[in-house]
Amino acid sequence: MWYKKNNRLYPLIKNKLNEAYNMPRQKLPITFWQTGNFEFFRINYKDNVKSISGKKIMGLCVSEDESIDIDKKSDLKNLVNTIDKFF
């Protein structure tokens, strides 16, 4: 992933791997992304930590069918097609 500043691209995440952005994906560590399906926290937790995520984050792996983000019309069509598979 990259971010743009002054018409140049920079790697979003810096790490110890030399030019990780040029490595084959098989050599990179396994990564996960946030779907936002579930978020559990104590009611006053945000006030104490100043963050919804907190310091200890646990994950729940879900299938691609369970992690559809609806950001545009084609995403909604994809969701309808996925639901149709179950009925």
Distance bins in CASP14 RR format, pairs under 12 A and 6 or more apart:
PFRMAT RR
TARGET T0000
AUTHOR 0000-0000-0000
RMODE 2
METHOD distances of the structure
MODEL  1
1 9 0 0 0 0 0 1 0 0 0 0 0
1 10 0 0 0 0 0 1 0 0 0 0 0
1 11 1 0 0 1 0 0 0 0 0 0 0
1 12 1 0 1 0 0 0 0 0 0 0 0
1 13 1 0 0 1 0 0 0 0 0 0 0
1 14 0 0 0 0 0 1 0 0 0 0 0
1 20 0 0 0 0 0 1 0 0 0 0 0
1 21 0 0 0 0 1 0 0 0 0 0 0
1 31 0 0 0 0 0 1 0 0 0 0 0
1 33 0 0 0 0 0 1 0 0 0 0 0
2 8 0 0 0 0 1 0 0 0 0 0 0
2 9 1 0 1 0 0 0 0 0 0 0 0
2 10 1 0 0 1 0 0 0 0 0 0 0
2 11 1 0 0 1 0 0 0 0 0 0 0
2 12 1 0 0 1 0 0 0 0 0 0 0
2 13 0 0 0 0 1 0 0 0 0 0 0
2 14 0 0 0 0 0 1 0 0 0 0 0
2 20 0 0 0 0 0 1 0 0 0 0 0
2 21 1 0 0 1 0 0 0 0 0 0 0
3 9 1 0 0 1 0 0 0 0 0 0 0
3 10 1 0 1 0 0 0 0 0 0 0 0
3 11 0 0 0 0 1 0 0 0 0 0 0
3 12 1 0 1 0 0 0 0 0 0 0 0
3 13 0 0 0 0 1 0 0 0 0 0 0
3 14 0 0 0 0 0 1 0 0 0 0 0
4 10 1 0 0 1 0 0 0 0 0 0 0
4 11 0 0 0 0 0 1 0 0 0 0 0
4 12 0 0 0 0 0 1 0 0 0 0 0
5 11 0 0 0 0 0 1 0 0 0 0 0
5 12 0 0 0 0 0 1 0 0 0 0 0
9 21 0 0 0 0 1 0 0 0 0 0 0
10 21 0 0 0 0 1 0 0 0 0 0 0
11 17 0 0 0 0 0 1 0 0 0 0 0
11 18 0 0 0 0 0 1 0 0 0 0 0
11 19 0 0 0 0 1 0 0 0 0 0 0
11 20 1 0 0 1 0 0 0 0 0 0 0
11 21 1 0 1 0 0 0 0 0 0 0 0
11 22 0 0 0 0 0 1 0 0 0 0 0
11 23 0 0 0 0 0 1 0 0 0 0 0
12 20 0 0 0 0 0 1 0 0 0 0 0
12 21 0 0 0 0 1 0 0 0 0 0 0
12 31 0 0 0 0 0 1 0 0 0 0 0
13 20 0 0 0 0 1 0 0 0 0 0 0
13 21 0 0 0 0 1 0 0 0 0 0 0
13 28 0 0 0 0 0 1 0 0 0 0 0
13 29 0 0 0 0 0 1 0 0 0 0 0
13 31 0 0 0 0 1 0 0 0 0 0 0
14 20 0 0 0 0 1 0 0 0 0 0 0
14 21 0 0 0 0 0 1 0 0 0 0 0
15 21 0 0 0 0 0 1 0 0 0 0 0
15 23 0 0 0 0 0 1 0 0 0 0 0
15 28 0 0 0 0 1 0 0 0 0 0 0
15 29 0 0 0 0 1 0 0 0 0 0 0
15 31 0 0 0 0 0 1 0 0 0 0 0
16 29 0 0 0 0 0 1 0 0 0 0 0
17 23 1 0 0 1 0 0 0 0 0 0 0
17 24 0 0 0 0 0 1 0 0 0 0 0
17 27 0 0 0 0 1 0 0 0 0 0 0
17 28 1 0 0 1 0 0 0 0 0 0 0
17 29 0 0 0 0 1 0 0 0 0 0 0
18 27 0 0 0 0 0 1 0 0 0 0 0
19 27 0 0 0 0 0 1 0 0 0 0 0
19 28 0 0 0 0 0 1 0 0 0 0 0
20 27 0 0 0 0 1 0 0 0 0 0 0
20 28 1 0 0 1 0 0 0 0 0 0 0
20 29 0 0 0 0 1 0 0 0 0 0 0
20 31 0 0 0 0 0 1 0 0 0 0 0
21 27 0 0 0 0 0 1 0 0 0 0 0
21 28 0 0 0 0 1 0 0 0 0 0 0
22 28 0 0 0 0 0 1 0 0 0 0 0
23 29 0 0 0 0 0 1 0 0 0 0 0
25 31 0 0 0 0 1 0 0 0 0 0 0
30 61 0 0 0 0 0 1 0 0 0 0 0
32 57 0 0 0 0 0 1 0 0 0 0 0
32 58 0 0 0 0 0 1 0 0 0 0 0
32 59 1 0 0 1 0 0 0 0 0 0 0
32 60 0 0 0 0 0 1 0 0 0 0 0
32 61 1 0 0 1 0 0 0 0 0 0 0
32 62 0 0 0 0 0 1 0 0 0 0 0
32 67 0 0 0 0 0 1 0 0 0 0 0
33 59 0 0 0 0 0 1 0 0 0 0 0
33 61 0 0 0 0 0 1 0 0 0 0 0
33 62 0 0 0 0 0 1 0 0 0 0 0
33 64 0 0 0 0 0 1 0 0 0 0 0
33 67 0 0 0 0 1 0 0 0 0 0 0
33 69 0 0 0 0 1 0 0 0 0 0 0
34 52 0 0 0 0 0 1 0 0 0 0 0
34 53 0 0 0 0 1 0 0 0 0 0 0
34 57 0 0 0 0 1 0 0 0 0 0 0
34 59 0 0 0 0 1 0 0 0 0 0 0
34 60 0 0 0 0 0 1 0 0 0 0 0
34 62 0 0 0 0 0 1 0 0 0 0 0
34 67 0 0 0 0 1 0 0 0 0 0 0
34 69 0 0 0 0 0 1 0 0 0 0 0
35 59 0 0 0 0 1 0 0 0 0 0 0
35 60 0 0 0 0 1 0 0 0 0 0 0
35 61 0 0 0 0 1 0 0 0 0 0 0
35 62 1 0 0 1 0 0 0 0 0 0 0
35 63 0 0 0 0 0 1 0 0 0 0 0
35 64 0 0 0 0 1 0 0 0 0 0 0
35 65 0 0 0 0 0 1 0 0 0 0 0
35 66 1 0 0 1 0 0 0 0 0 0 0
35 67 1 0 1 0 0 0 0 0 0 0 0
35 68 0 0 0 0 1 0 0 0 0 0 0
35 69 1 0 0 1 0 0 0 0 0 0 0
35 70 0 0 0 0 0 1 0 0 0 0 0
36 52 0 0 0 0 0 1 0 0 0 0 0
36 53 0 0 0 0 0 1 0 0 0 0 0
36 59 0 0 0 0 0 1 0 0 0 0 0
36 60 0 0 0 0 0 1 0 0 0 0 0
36 62 0 0 0 0 1 0 0 0 0 0 0
36 66 0 0 0 0 0 1 0 0 0 0 0
36 67 0 0 0 0 1 0 0 0 0 0 0
36 68 0 0 0 0 0 1 0 0 0 0 0
36 69 0 0 0 0 1 0 0 0 0 0 0
37 59 0 0 0 0 0 1 0 0 0 0 0
37 60 1 0 0 1 0 0 0 0 0 0 0
37 61 0 0 0 0 0 1 0 0 0 0 0
37 62 1 0 0 1 0 0 0 0 0 0 0
37 63 0 0 0 0 0 1 0 0 0 0 0
37 65 0 0 0 0 0 1 0 0 0 0 0
37 66 1 0 0 1 0 0 0 0 0 0 0
37 67 1 0 0 1 0 0 0 0 0 0 0
37 68 0 0 0 0 0 1 0 0 0 0 0
37 69 0 0 0 0 0 1 0 0 0 0 0
38 57 0 0 0 0 0 1 0 0 0 0 0
38 58 0 0 0 0 0 1 0 0 0 0 0
38 59 0 0 0 0 1 0 0 0 0 0 0
38 60 1 0 0 1 0 0 0 0 0 0 0
38 61 0 0 0 0 0 1 0 0 0 0 0
38 62 0 0 0 0 1 0 0 0 0 0 0
38 66 0 0 0 0 0 1 0 0 0 0 0
38 67 0 0 0 0 0 1 0 0 0 0 0
39 45 0 0 0 0 0 1 0 0 0 0 0
39 46 0 0 0 0 0 1 0 0 0 0 0
39 51 0 0 0 0 0 1 0 0 0 0 0
39 52 1 0 0 1 0 0 0 0 0 0 0
39 53 0 0 0 0 1 0 0 0 0 0 0
39 54 0 0 0 0 0 1 0 0 0 0 0
39 57 0 0 0 0 0 1 0 0 0 0 0
39 58 0 0 0 0 0 1 0 0 0 0 0
39 59 0 0 0 0 0 1 0 0 0 0 0
39 60 0 0 0 0 0 1 0 0 0 0 0
40 52 0 0 0 0 0 1 0 0 0 0 0
40 53 0 0 0 0 0 1 0 0 0 0 0
40 54 0 0 0 0 0 1 0 0 0 0 0
40 56 0 0 0 0 0 1 0 0 0 0 0
40 57 0 0 0 0 0 1 0 0 0 0 0
40 58 0 0 0 0 1 0 0 0 0 0 0
40 59 0 0 0 0 0 1 0 0 0 0 0
40 60 0 0 0 0 0 1 0 0 0 0 0
41 47 0 0 0 0 0 1 0 0 0 0 0
41 48 0 0 0 0 0 1 0 0 0 0 0
41 49 0 0 0 0 1 0 0 0 0 0 0
41 51 0 0 0 0 1 0 0 0 0 0 0
41 52 1 0 0 1 0 0 0 0 0 0 0
41 53 0 0 0 0 1 0 0 0 0 0 0
41 54 1 0 0 1 0 0 0 0 0 0 0
41 55 0 0 0 0 0 1 0 0 0 0 0
41 56 0 0 0 0 0 1 0 0 0 0 0
41 57 0 0 0 0 0 1 0 0 0 0 0
41 58 0 0 0 0 0 1 0 0 0 0 0
42 48 0 0 0 0 1 0 0 0 0 0 0
42 49 0 0 0 0 1 0 0 0 0 0 0
42 52 0 0 0 0 0 1 0 0 0 0 0
42 54 0 0 0 0 0 1 0 0 0 0 0
43 52 0 0 0 0 0 1 0 0 0 0 0
44 50 0 0 0 0 0 1 0 0 0 0 0
45 51 0 0 0 0 1 0 0 0 0 0 0
45 52 1 0 0 1 0 0 0 0 0 0 0
45 53 0 0 0 0 1 0 0 0 0 0 0
45 54 1 0 0 1 0 0 0 0 0 0 0
45 55 0 0 0 0 0 1 0 0 0 0 0
45 56 0 0 0 0 0 1 0 0 0 0 0
46 52 1 0 1 0 0 0 0 0 0 0 0
46 53 0 0 0 0 1 0 0 0 0 0 0
46 54 0 0 0 0 1 0 0 0 0 0 0
47 54 0 0 0 0 0 1 0 0 0 0 0
48 54 0 0 0 0 1 0 0 0 0 0 0
48 55 0 0 0 0 0 1 0 0 0 0 0
49 55 1 0 0 1 0 0 0 0 0 0 0
49 56 0 0 0 0 0 1 0 0 0 0 0
49 57 0 0 0 0 0 1 0 0 0 0 0
51 57 0 0 0 0 0 1 0 0 0 0 0
53 59 0 0 0 0 0 1 0 0 0 0 0
60 66 0 0 0 0 1 0 0 0 0 0 0
60 67 0 0 0 0 0 1 0 0 0 0 0
61 67 0 0 0 0 1 0 0 0 0 0 0
62 68 0 0 0 0 0 1 0 0 0 0 0
63 82 0 0 0 0 0 1 0 0 0 0 0
63 85 0 0 0 0 0 1 0 0 0 0 0
64 78 0 0 0 0 0 1 0 0 0 0 0
64 79 0 0 0 0 0 1 0 0 0 0 0
64 82 0 0 0 0 1 0 0 0 0 0 0
65 78 0 0 0 0 1 0 0 0 0 0 0
65 79 0 0 0 0 1 0 0 0 0 0 0
65 81 0 0 0 0 1 0 0 0 0 0 0
65 82 1 0 1 0 0 0 0 0 0 0 0
65 83 0 0 0 0 1 0 0 0 0 0 0
65 84 0 0 0 0 0 1 0 0 0 0 0
65 85 1 0 0 1 0 0 0 0 0 0 0
65 86 0 0 0 0 1 0 0 0 0 0 0
66 79 0 0 0 0 0 1 0 0 0 0 0
66 82 0 0 0 0 1 0 0 0 0 0 0
66 83 0 0 0 0 0 1 0 0 0 0 0
66 86 0 0 0 0 0 1 0 0 0 0 0
67 75 0 0 0 0 0 1 0 0 0 0 0
67 78 0 0 0 0 0 1 0 0 0 0 0
67 79 0 0 0 0 0 1 0 0 0 0 0
67 82 0 0 0 0 0 1 0 0 0 0 0
68 74 0 0 0 0 0 1 0 0 0 0 0
68 75 1 0 0 1 0 0 0 0 0 0 0
68 76 0 0 0 0 1 0 0 0 0 0 0
68 77 0 0 0 0 0 1 0 0 0 0 0
68 78 1 0 0 1 0 0 0 0 0 0 0
68 79 1 0 1 0 0 0 0 0 0 0 0
68 80 0 0 0 0 0 1 0 0 0 0 0
68 81 0 0 0 0 1 0 0 0 0 0 0
68 82 1 0 0 1 0 0 0 0 0 0 0
68 83 0 0 0 0 1 0 0 0 0 0 0
69 75 1 0 0 1 0 0 0 0 0 0 0
69 76 0 0 0 0 0 1 0 0 0 0 0
69 78 0 0 0 0 1 0 0 0 0 0 0
69 79 0 0 0 0 1 0 0 0 0 0 0
70 76 1 0 1 0 0 0 0 0 0 0 0
70 77 0 0 0 0 1 0 0 0 0 0 0
70 78 0 0 0 0 1 0 0 0 0 0 0
70 79 1 0 0 1 0 0 0 0 0 0 0
70 80 0 0 0 0 0 1 0 0 0 0 0
70 82 0 0 0 0 0 1 0 0 0 0 0
71 78 0 0 0 0 0 1 0 0 0 0 0
71 79 0 0 0 0 0 1 0 0 0 0 0
72 78 0 0 0 0 1 0 0 0 0 0 0
72 79 0 0 0 0 0 1 0 0 0 0 0
73 79 0 0 0 0 0 1 0 0 0 0 0
73 80 0 0 0 0 0 1 0 0 0 0 0
74 80 0 0 0 0 0 1 0 0 0 0 0
74 81 0 0 0 0 0 1 0 0 0 0 0
75 81 0 0 0 0 0 1 0 0 0 0 0
75 82 0 0 0 0 0 1 0 0 0 0 0
76 82 0 0 0 0 0 1 0 0 0 0 0
76 83 0 0 0 0 0 1 0 0 0 0 0
77 83 0 0 0 0 0 1 0 0 0 0 0
77 84 0 0 0 0 0 1 0 0 0 0 0
78 84 0 0 0 0 0 1 0 0 0 0 0
78 85 0 0 0 0 0 1 0 0 0 0 0
79 85 0 0 0 0 0 1 0 0 0 0 0
79 86 0 0 0 0 0 1 0 0 0 0 0
80 86 0 0 0 0 0 1 0 0 0 0 0
80 87 0 0 0 0 0 1 0 0 0 0 0
81 87 0 0 0 0 0 1 0 0 0 0 0
END
